Structures are given as structure tokens and as C-alpha cells.
Amino acid sequence: MSTVIALETSDIRFPTSTSLDGSDAMNLDPDYSAAYVRIVTDAADDLEGHGFVFTIGRGNDVQVAAIQALADYVVGRNAEELLANMGATWREFVWDSQLRWLGPEKGVMHMAIGAVVNALWDLKAKRAGLPLWQLLGRMSPEELVELVDFRYLTDAITPEDALQILRAAEPGRAEREAQLLASGYPAYTTTPGWLGYSDEKLARLAREAVEQGFGMIKLKVGGNLEDDIRRMRLAREVVGPDIAIGTDANQRWGVDEAIEWMSHLAQFDVAWIEEPTNPDDLLAHAAIARGVAPIRVATGEHMANRVMFKQFLQADALQVLQIDATRVGGVNENIAILLLAAKFGVPVCPHAGGVGLCEAVQHLSMFDFVAVSGSNEGRVIEFVDHLHEHFVTPVVMQSGAYQAPTAPGAGTEMLAASRAEYEFAVGA
């Protein structure tokens, strides 16, 4: 038996604003940051659980404080009991009436819960000696369903529906796991597309993306229409007709503006428009989806919980679903969202790129491929070539594909030296 003896937090910030990495129409000077949590036990194996919430600078201290406020929920607890039933552990956090009052199930507190839950999953996977995607992909359908909170979801998906989806995917699990280990999971890159980059840098990075084997790139749009038309034309000339180009407005527009703007960009064969408007506005997304078709609407990185995903799917307000590893309540809630996507037959193309997000979300897509949807057709994980060197098990890209991680854990552990150097107001 082991006991959780500490929940430690850190405010980690990287000065990416100096090079405009991550810049878009709404976020002009982001400093990629992580509100970081480390769960320590007294077990002889010295294994720890690591997790984080991604932010872009100011406010990271608020998120760290929210995570720290959860210390009493885990410190002093039996670690084996917490890890043995992660569904019950998740519900213990999320169903706490006083924590719910701060949401419910959204905002800073819900994201803090997600960070702690993800750190526990990291510890659980390390103790199992498996990468998280394999740990999840080898659980039985019944065990997976137990992880999910179906409250508020049963008008769209029931536990019986979920069991049917998971059981249908069971026969090919071993073959798909082998496929991932052999050839990885397809990716697209946003590296060329930051709004603050010059045309020369955009062209160079787009050309390099094609040379590296990526079948899709993404450009940020929404700052200036003439600039967007010029940048899209340049990108299309560089990558040619066979490479997909996605666009991302980062919540910039209202309904009419989104439809009008995209009518000018449609000539460049746009794969999707991402976050065209406020991420909470279900009806606006549905109207935009009708107005820009056949261009697809992609969204999800700022959706607060599984209930929002349910509603967007029910209303056909998105055609590409984008989960985020740290926005909702951790691994458990993302499993619920993956099941919803499978039920509605909508492809999942996760948001990543920010510090640690690529490392974390690859496990969820690979689990989805192995045990939920059973498909990676038309599905890609976002990739940005920033800050991976700060992680114990950084992502590995080959020929435009994420190579399946084999190290135990969830990929969320940052190097101790990097945490020390980039801790806000403390590190160098």
C-alpha cells in the first residue's frame, strides 16, 4: 500500500511571444505556459504522476492556485484506491457540490480537476508499465464505460450504446495496435501558419512541411481579409493542389462575417474553418456550418465539457470534432467525448501544439483508433514543432505521422531542469 504524500504545483511559462510563435487573430502575443502538477507517493518505486493545464501566460497563476486547492482531495489518500477505480475518483471531484458551484463543470476549477485526473492517469500508466494509449486500449468495454459520467448524455448516448461501440471495435484491437507501432498516427502541422509570420517564413515552413511528409497544413486567419487571401494563395502555390489546407479564425467573427470571409477563401480549397466564432455559441456554429458548406466547421478546443460536445453534435454545428487534452475534466471526460463522436460518426482531429499538448493528446487519438472508432481515416492530430525538448518523452514525428509512444505514462512529465528554468518569477 502507498499513500499520496504531496501535490506540488508550478507556474511554468515560455516566452514564445518574442518570436510570435502561437500568434493568431485573437491571441497576438501568447507565452505558452503550463499550470503544472506533480503527485508524489511514498511507494518504493518512486514513480510520480505529472499533469498540467495549458494556458498562454497571464492567468496561469490563477490556474495553479485552483490546482493547489485540490491538494486535500488526494494528499493522505491511499494511492491504490484512487487509481483502482478512476471513474469513482473522477466523480468524487466533479460531483463535489462546492466545487460544482464554481462551474458547474467548466472554467478554471474544472480544468484544475482535469490536470489532477490526468496526473493520476500518468501515475497509473507508469505503474502498469504501459503508455497511456495502450493501458486504455487494453481495458475491457465494461471497464471503459465505468470511467464515463453519462449524466446529461443519455439523450444522445447511453451506457448500452457505448458498450455496443466498444464491443464492435474489440475484434481488431491487436491489429490496430500493431499498425500504430509500425507506422504511427497521421498528423497535420500548424507550424507555417502563425499570423505573425512573414510571407517568406510562411512559404519556407510550408515547403518544409510537405518535404517532411505532412498531408495537411493549417493557417491562422481573421486579421485582415486581403492579407488572408494573399497568404492562402501563397500557401496553395507552395504546397500544390494535393495538400490540404485548414484555416483557424480563433473565435474572431460573428455569423455573417464568418460566412462572408470564408466565401473569399473557398477558392483555395479549404479543408475546414476552425473556431469561426464564440466557442459557446451553438446556434451560430450551426448557422455558419450551413453558410460555408461544403467547407467543414471544426471546433472543440475551448468547449468546457462533454455536454457542449453533445449539443454541437446533435445540432450538426461541427463536422470535425477537436478534443483538447487539458480543457475538459481530463482523460475520463475525453473518453466520453470520443464515444459521442463515434456515435454521431464525426471524425476527431485533436487540438494540440501548445506546450505539452502534442505529448498528451496523441494518447487519446491512438486509444480512439484502437478501441473506440477503430478508424484513423480522415483523422489527423495537430502538430507544432515547439517546446517538445522540455519533456521526458517528447513526441516523435516521422513522415508526417506521430510515432506511437512506448514509454510508460501519459507523456505529460516535463524535465525537472526545464521546470526549474522556466518557473515564473523564480526560474532563470
C-alpha positions in Angstrom: 0.0 0.0 0.0 1.2 3.5 -0.8 0.0 7.0 0.3 -0.1 10.2 -1.7 2.3 12.5 0.3 2.3 15.6 -1.9 0.6 17.5 -4.6 3.1 20.1 -5.9 2.3 22.8 -8.4 4.5 25.1 -10.6 3.8 28.1 -12.8 5.7 27.3 -16.0 5.9 29.9 -18.8 7.9 30.0 -22.0 8.5 33.4 -23.8 7.1 32.4 -27.2 5.7 35.9 -27.7 9.2 37.1 -28.6 9.1 35.1 -31.8 5.3 35.3 -32.3 5.0 31.5 -32.2 1.4 30.8 -31.5 0.1 34.2 -32.7 -3.3 34.4 -34.2 -6.1 36.9 -34.8 -7.3 36.9 -31.2 -4.1 36.0 -29.3 -1.4 38.4 -30.6 1.4 37.7 -28.1 1.0 34.3 -26.4 3.5 32.9 -23.9 2.9 29.2 -24.0 2.5 28.1 -20.3 1.7 25.2 -18.1 -0.1 25.2 -14.8 1.8 22.1 -13.7 1.0 19.5 -11.0 3.1 16.7 -9.6 1.6 13.9 -7.5 4.1 12.1 -5.2 3.6 9.0 -3.2 5.7 7.1 -0.6 5.9 4.0 -2.8 9.3 2.4 -3.1 9.2 2.6 -6.9 9.5 6.5 -6.7 7.0 6.8 -9.6 5.2 10.1 -9.8 2.1 11.4 -11.6 2.5 14.5 -13.8 -0.1 16.7 -15.4 -0.8 20.3 -16.4 -3.3 22.8 -17.8 -2.2 24.7 -20.9 -2.5 28.5 -20.9 -0.9 31.3 -22.8 0.6 33.4 -20.0 -1.2 35.8 -17.7 -3.7 33.9 -15.5 -1.5 30.9 -15.3 -1.1 31.8 -11.6 -4.8 31.6 -11.1 -4.9 28.1 -12.7 -2.1 27.0 -10.5 -4.0 28.2 -7.4 -7.0 26.2 -8.5 -4.9 23.0 -8.8 -3.3 23.6 -5.4 -6.8 24.0 -3.9 -7.4 20.3 -4.7 -4.5 19.0 -2.7 -6.7 18.0 0.3 -8.6 15.7 -2.1 -5.6 13.5 -2.7 -2.9 14.1 -0.1 -3.0 11.5 2.6 -5.2 9.2 0.4 -4.4 5.5 -0.4 -2.9 5.7 -3.9 -4.1 2.3 -4.9 -7.7 3.1 -4.1 -7.6 6.3 -6.1 -6.1 4.5 -9.1 -8.1 1.3 -8.9 -11.4 3.0 -9.9 -10.7 6.1 -11.9 -14.4 6.5 -12.7 -15.2 6.9 -9.0 -12.2 9.1 -8.5 -13.4 11.4 -11.3 -16.9 11.6 -9.9 -15.6 12.3 -6.4 -14.0 15.5 -7.8 -16.7 16.6 -10.2 -19.7 15.8 -8.1 -18.4 17.7 -5.1 -21.2 20.2 -4.5 -19.0 23.1 -3.5 -16.6 22.6 -6.4 -19.5 22.3 -8.8 -20.8 25.7 -7.6 -17.7 27.2 -9.2 -18.7 25.8 -12.6 -20.5 23.7 -12.8 -18.2 21.5 -14.8 -16.5 24.4 -16.6 -13.9 27.0 -16.1 -10.7 27.2 -14.1 -11.8 24.7 -11.4 -12.9 22.1 -13.9 -9.6 22.4 -15.8 -7.8 22.0 -12.5 -9.7 18.8 -11.8 -8.6 17.7 -15.3 -5.0 18.3 -14.5 -5.1 16.3 -11.3 -7.0 13.5 -13.0 -4.5 13.4 -15.9 -1.6 13.2 -13.4 -3.3 10.3 -11.7 -3.6 8.6 -15.1 0.0 9.2 -15.7 0.9 7.5 -12.5 -1.5 4.6 -13.2 0.1 4.1 -16.6 3.6 4.2 -15.2 2.7 1.7 -12.6 1.3 -0.6 -15.3 4.5 -0.2 -17.3 2.4 0.9 -20.3 1.9 4.1 -22.3 -1.5 5.5 -21.6 -2.9 4.7 -25.0 -2.1 1.0 -24.6 -3.4 1.0 -21.0 -6.7 2.4 -22.1 -6.8 0.3 -25.3 -6.5 -2.9 -23.4 -9.2 -2.2 -20.9 -12.5 -4.1 -21.4 -15.5 -2.3 -22.7 -17.2 -2.6 -19.3 -14.1 -1.0 -17.6 -14.1 1.8 -20.1 -17.8 2.5 -19.7 -17.3 2.7 -15.9 -14.9 5.6 -16.4 -17.6 7.8 -18.1 -20.2 10.0 -16.4 -23.3 9.6 -18.5 -25.3 12.1 -16.5 -26.7 14.7 -19.0 -25.7 12.5 -22.0 -28.3 9.7 -22.2 -30.5 11.6 -24.7 -27.6 11.2 -27.1 -25.7 8.2 -25.9 -26.4 5.6 -23.2 -24.1 3.2 -21.4 -25.6 0.5 -23.6 -24.8 2.5 -26.7 -21.2 2.9 -25.5 -20.8 -0.8 -24.8 -22.0 -1.6 -28.3 -19.5 0.8 -29.8 -16.6 -0.5 -27.8 -17.6 -4.2 -28.3 -17.8 -3.6 -32.1 -14.2 -2.4 -32.0 -12.8 -5.2 -29.9 -12.0 -7.7 -32.7 -9.4 -5.6 -34.4 -7.7 -4.1 -31.4 -4.5 -6.1 -31.6 -4.1 -5.4 -35.3 -4.6 -1.7 -34.9 -2.2 -1.5 -32.0 0.4 -3.2 -34.2 -0.4 -0.8 -37.0 0.2 2.2 -34.7 3.5 0.7 -33.5 4.6 0.2 -37.1 3.5 3.4 -38.8 2.1 5.8 -36.3 -0.9 8.2 -36.5 -1.3 10.8 -39.2 -0.7 14.5 -38.3 -1.1 17.9 -39.8 1.0 20.9 -38.9 0.2 24.5 -37.9 3.9 25.4 -37.8 3.8 27.5 -41.0 0.6 29.3 -40.2 1.0 31.7 -37.3 -0.4 35.1 -38.1 2.7 37.0 -37.0 5.0 35.2 -39.5 6.2 36.9 -42.7 5.2 35.6 -46.1 8.8 34.4 -46.6 8.7 32.4 -43.3 5.2 31.0 -44.2 6.4 29.8 -47.6 9.6 28.3 -46.2 7.8 26.4 -43.4 5.0 25.2 -45.7 7.6 23.9 -48.2 9.4 22.1 -45.3 6.1 20.6 -44.1 5.5 19.0 -47.4 9.1 17.7 -47.5 8.6 16.2 -44.0 5.6 14.2 -45.2 2.6 16.2 -43.9 -0.5 15.9 -45.9 -2.1 19.0 -44.4 -1.1 22.4 -43.1 -3.2 25.0 -41.2 -3.1 28.8 -41.5 -4.5 31.3 -39.0 -6.9 33.7 -40.5 -9.2 36.6 -39.4 -6.9 39.5 -39.0 -7.2 41.1 -42.4 -9.1 39.7 -45.4 -6.7 40.9 -48.0 -3.8 39.5 -46.0 -5.6 36.2 -45.7 -6.3 35.9 -49.4 -2.6 36.7 -50.1 -1.3 34.2 -47.6 -3.7 31.5 -48.7 -2.8 32.0 -52.3 0.9 31.8 -51.4 0.4 28.6 -49.3 -1.6 26.9 -52.1 1.1 27.8 -54.7 3.8 26.4 -52.4 2.2 23.1 -51.3 0.3 22.4 -54.6 -3.2 21.0 -55.1 -2.9 17.7 -53.2 -2.0 19.0 -49.7 -5.0 20.0 -47.6 -5.1 23.5 -46.1 -7.1 24.1 -43.0 -7.9 27.6 -41.6 -8.4 28.8 -38.0 -10.1 32.0 -37.0 -9.7 31.5 -33.2 -13.2 32.8 -32.4 -12.8 36.1 -34.4 -16.1 36.5 -36.2 -19.8 36.8 -35.9 -22.1 34.7 -38.1 -22.4 36.9 -41.2 -18.8 37.9 -41.1 -17.6 34.3 -41.0 -19.8 33.3 -43.9 -18.7 36.3 -46.0 -15.0 35.9 -45.1 -14.9 32.2 -46.0 -16.7 32.9 -49.3 -13.5 34.7 -50.3 -11.1 31.9 -49.1 -13.2 29.0 -50.5 -11.3 29.4 -53.9 -8.2 27.8 -52.2 -10.0 24.5 -51.4 -10.2 25.0 -47.7 -10.3 21.7 -45.7 -12.1 23.4 -42.7 -12.7 26.6 -40.8 -11.8 26.2 -37.2 -13.4 28.2 -34.3 -15.1 30.7 -36.6 -17.0 32.3 -33.7 -17.5 32.3 -29.9 -17.0 28.6 -28.8 -20.1 28.6 -26.6 -22.4 29.8 -29.4 -24.1 26.6 -30.6 -26.6 28.3 -32.9 -24.0 30.5 -34.5 -21.8 27.5 -35.3 -24.8 25.7 -36.9 -25.7 28.7 -39.0 -22.1 29.1 -40.1 -21.8 25.4 -41.0 -24.9 25.8 -43.2 -23.5 29.0 -44.7 -20.0 27.8 -45.6 -20.8 24.3 -46.7 -19.1 22.3 -48.2 -16.3 23.7 -46.1 -16.5 21.9 -42.8 -16.6 23.6 -39.4 -14.1 22.3 -36.8 -14.2 23.3 -33.2 -13.9 21.9 -29.6 -10.6 23.1 -28.1 -12.5 25.7 -26.0 -15.6 23.6 -25.2 -15.9 23.3 -21.5 -17.4 19.9 -21.1 -19.0 16.8 -22.7 -22.4 18.4 -22.6 -21.4 21.1 -25.0 -19.9 18.5 -27.4 -23.2 16.6 -27.2 -25.2 19.6 -28.2 -23.0 20.6 -31.0 -23.2 17.1 -32.4 -26.9 17.0 -32.0 -27.3 20.3 -33.9 -24.8 19.4 -36.7 -22.9 22.5 -35.7 -19.5 20.9 -36.3 -18.2 18.4 -38.8 -14.8 18.0 -37.3 -14.6 17.5 -33.5 -11.5 18.8 -31.8 -10.8 17.5 -28.3 -8.2 19.1 -26.1 -6.2 17.1 -23.5 -6.4 19.8 -20.8 -9.6 21.9 -21.4 -12.2 19.4 -20.0 -12.1 17.2 -16.9 -9.2 15.0 -18.0 -8.9 11.6 -19.6 -12.3 10.4 -18.4 -14.3 13.2 -19.9 -12.4 13.0 -23.2 -13.3 9.3 -23.4 -17.0 10.4 -23.1 -16.4 12.8 -25.9 -14.7 10.2 -28.1 -17.7 7.9 -27.6 -20.1 10.7 -28.6 -18.1 11.4 -31.7 -18.2 7.7 -32.6 -22.0 7.6 -32.0 -22.5 10.5 -34.4 -20.0 9.3 -36.9 -17.9 12.5 -36.7 -14.1 12.4 -37.1 -11.9 13.6 -34.2 -8.9 15.8 -35.1 -7.5 17.0 -31.8 -6.2 20.4 -30.9 -2.5 20.3 -29.9 0.6 22.5 -30.5 0.8 24.3 -27.2 3.4 23.2 -24.7 2.8 19.5 -23.9 -0.5 19.2 -25.8 1.0 17.1 -28.6 2.6 14.8 -26.0 -0.7 14.4 -24.2 -3.4 14.2 -26.9 -1.6 11.6 -29.1 -2.5 9.0 -26.4 -6.2 9.9 -26.7 -6.3 9.6 -30.5 -4.4 6.4 -30.5 -6.7 4.9 -27.9 -9.7 6.1 -30.1 -8.2 4.3 -33.1 -7.5 1.1 -31.1 -10.7 0.8 -29.0 -13.4 3.2 -29.9 -13.8 4.4 -33.6 -11.4 1.8 -35.0 -10.5 4.2 -37.7 -8.0 6.9 -38.5 -9.4 7.7 -41.9 -9.9 11.4 -42.4 -8.4 12.0 -38.9 -5.2 13.9 -38.1 -3.6 15.2 -34.9 -2.4 18.8 -34.9 1.4 19.2 -34.6 3.5 22.2 -33.9 7.3 22.0 -33.6 7.7 24.0 -30.4 8.9 23.1 -26.9 9.0 19.3 -27.2 12.6 19.2 -25.9 11.3 20.1 -22.4 9.5 16.7 -22.0 10.9 13.4 -20.7 9.2 11.6 -23.5 8.8 14.1 -26.4 6.7 13.3 -29.4 8.5 11.6 -32.4 7.4 12.6 -35.9 8.3 10.6 -39.0 6.9 11.1 -42.5 4.1 13.3 -41.2 2.9 10.9 -38.5 3.1 10.7 -34.7 5.1 7.6 -33.8 3.3 5.6 -31.1 4.9 6.2 -27.7 6.2 3.2 -25.9 7.4 4.7 -22.6 5.1 4.1 -19.6 2.9 7.1 -18.7 0.8 9.8 -20.3 3.6 11.8 -21.8 2.9 14.7 -19.6 6.1 14.8 -17.5 8.3 17.8 -18.1 12.0 17.7 -17.4 12.9 18.9 -13.9 15.6 21.2 -15.3 13.0 22.8 -17.6 10.5 23.3 -14.8 13.2 24.9 -12.7 14.4 27.2 -15.5 11.0 28.4 -16.7 9.1 28.7 -13.4 7.6 32.1 -13.5 9.2 34.7 -11.2 11.5 32.1 -9.8 13.4 30.4 -12.7 16.1 32.0 -14.8 
